[in-house]
Amino acid sequence: MMAPPTEEQIDELEAFLLSDATSDEVMMLEMLDGYLTAIASGPVEVAGSEWLPGVWGPTAEDEPDFESEDQAARIVETIVRQYNGIVWSLHHDPDTFDPSFETTVYADDPHPYLDGEMWAFGYMKGIALRQTAWQSLFDDPAMQEVLRPIWLLGADDPQGELDEATRTPAQREALTQQIPAAVAAIYRYWLPTRQAVMEREVATTIERTHPKVGRNDPCPCGSGEKFKKCCGVAAQLH
C-alpha cells in the first residue's frame, strides 16, 4: 500500500483543484476527504476507475485539462495516496480518525468555527456510489442516529428539520464535532460485511486457480487411483 501523501503533494493537489484546469464541479480537499472516507468505510469495495471520475465532476465534460501525462500521474497518485491513508487510519484505529474540516471565521464573531458541511457533502456523494449496498444501515434506527450529523450537514437540498439543525455556525460546529465518532461507528458496522466479501473473493480466486478434477481423472493425492475410487469417495460421502 502507498504511503499517505506528503504536505508538498497535498499542496500541489490543492493548487491543481483550484486552478483553471478543473471545472467548477471539482471536489476541493475537504469534500474529497469525505468522499474517500465514505468509500473506504462502506460495505463494499469501489474500484478507483469508478470513483475517480466523480472527483472531477458529474459529467465527462468535467474531466480536467492536465498539462502533461506526468502531471496527471502525480495528481492521481496523490489522490490514491490520500485514499490509502484513510484506509490505513480506519483499519489501524478508527477512534483516532481525523477528518479534514474547514475552519470559518465570521466578521462579527472572532470564534473560529469548525464546519464539516463540504466534508459531509463529499461523504454523501461517496455513499451514493453504492446506495443500495448501504440500505441495511439506513434501515437500522441506531445507525440512522449515528449517520444523522453527516446527513444533516451533507444533504443536497436542506429544508425543514435540516435547515433548522444547520442554521447557525455553532449548530454546524456541534454536528461537525460528532462526525469522527460517527465515522468510527459506521466503519465498525460494515466491518463484518467487508470481511465476508473479501473471504468470498479469496475463495473464488483459489477455486479458479485450481482446475476441477474429473471423476475419472488421476487422483491429485498421487495414489495412482482414479479420483472417484480414492479421495472422491470421501467427497461423495460428505
N, C-alpha and C positions, 0 to 999 in steps of 0.2 A: 504494500500500500504506500502511495506517495505521502511524503511529509506535508503538514499544513503549509500554506503559503507564507512567505516572508513579508515583512512590512513593505519592502520595496515592491514586491509583486502585487500586494493589495493596492498600493498607491498607483501603480500602473493600471490595474484593472479599474479603479475608481475613475481615473482620468479618462480612460477609454469609454466607460459607460456615460460619462458626462460630455463626451466630445460629439462633434457633428457626424462622426462615423456611424453613430447609432440613431435609431428612431426615437420619437417621443414616447414610445411604448416600452422602451427597455427598462429592465429592473435595475434600480440603484442597489447599493450594497446591503442596506437593511432589508429590503424586500427580497433580495436574492438569498440572504441568510435564512429568512423564514421559509422561503420556497424549498431550499435544500434540506432544511430541518424536517419539514413535513415528509419529504421523500425518504429521508434517512430513518425516520421514526415510524413509518407506516407499516401496514400489514404485508405488503408485497414489494419486491424489488421493481424499480422502474429503470429501464435502460437509458443510458445517457443520451443515446440518439433520439429518445422521445422527449426527455425533459429539457435538454439543452436549447432547442429552438424556442421554448417558452420564455427563456431568459431575455431574448431579443424582442419579443412581442408576439401578439396573437396570430399574425399572418406572415406568409413567406416574404412579403414586401418589407418586413421589419428586419430582415437579415442585415447585419452590419457590413459596412464597407471597410474591410481590413486593407491596410496599405501594403501588406505583403503576407506571404504564407508563414513567414517566421513570426510576424506579429500575431496572426491568427492562432498559431500553435501555442505561443506564450499565454495569450489571454484565456484560451480554452483550458490549458494546463492549470492555470491559477484557479479557475472555477472548479475544476475537478479536485484540485488540492483542497480547496475550501470544503467541498462536499466530503472528501475523505477525512478531513479534520473533524467534521461534525460527527461522522460515523464513529470515529475512534473515541471521541469525547463521550458520546452516549453509551458506547459499549464499556468504556473504562469506568465511568461513574456518572450516570445520568443526573444525580443530585447536584453535581458541580457544573453542569452545563451552563454556559454563559452566552446567551443570545446577544446579537448586535443591535442595540436600540439607539434611536436618536435621542438627543437631549435638546430641548427647546426652551429658550428664554423669551419672555414677552416684555414689551416695552414698559408696561405698567406694573410688572411683577418681577423682582430680581431672582426669584427662586428658579433654578434650572430643573425643568420637569422632564422625567423620562417619558418617552412617547413611543410605544410599540405598535402604533397604527399601521405603518408601512410594513413592518416585520410580519404582523398578523395577516395583513392582506396577502403577502407572499406565501405564508403558511397555508391559507385557504386556497390559493392557486395550486399549491402542491397537492393538497387533498383532492382537488378537482380532477387531477390526472388519474386517480383511481377511486372515484366517488363510490362506486358500488362495493368495492372491497372494504371500505370504511364503514359500511352500513351497520354492522353489529355494534360499533361504538356509538353511532348516532342513536341507536335504539336502547342503549343502556342508560337509565336515568342518572346513575352515579357518574358515568363518563360524560354525559351531557353537561353536568355541572363543572367537571374538570375542563372541558373544552370551552366553556362559556366565555372566559376573558378573551381568548383568541378569536372566538366567533364575533363577540361584540365589537372588538376593535377592527376585525378584518372583514366585516360584512360589506358586500358590494354596494348596497343601497340602504344605509341606515334609516330607520323610521320607527316611530312608536317607542317601544322599550329600548331599542338600540340607540336611538337619538338621545333619549333621556339618560342613559347609562354612560354616554361618552361625551356629554355636552361640554364639560369643563376640563382644563388641563389636569386638575387634581384627580378627577374621575379617571381620565385616561392613564395617568401615572399609577393609580391604585390597581387598575386592571393589568397594566404592564408588569407590575411587580409580582403578579400571580403567574405570569407566563412560564418562568423557569420550572416551577413545581409542576405545572400542567404538562409541559413537555416531558418531564421525567415520568409522570404517571402514564401518559399516552404511550411512551416508549415501552414501559413495562407491560402495559395492557396488550400490546401487539407482539411482545417477545415470543410467547409460545407459538403464535401463528407463523412468525418468520422462521423459527427453528423447524417447525413441521414442514414448511415449504422447502427449506434448504435440505432437510433429510430426504424428502421425496426426490428432489433434483439429484442428490448424490446417488441414491438408489437407482434411479433411472439411468444415470451415467454409467454406473458399474454394470448394470444389466446390458446396456448397449455395447460395452467393450468386451463382453464375454458372450460369444456366439452360443445359441441354443444347441444342446446336444440331442440328436435324434435317438429314438428308442433302439434302433439297430446299429448305431454308431459305437465305436470302441469306447468303453467307459473312461472318462478322464482321470480316474484314480490310478490308471496304469496296470490294472489287474489282467488285461488281455481279454476279458469277457465283454460281451455286448452290454451296453448301458442298461437295457431292460432286464438283464439277468444279474446285474451287480448292484450299483448304487441306485439304479432306477427302481429296484424293488422297494427299497426304503421310501423312496419318493412317493410311490403309489400307496404305500401303507399310510403315509401321512395325509 
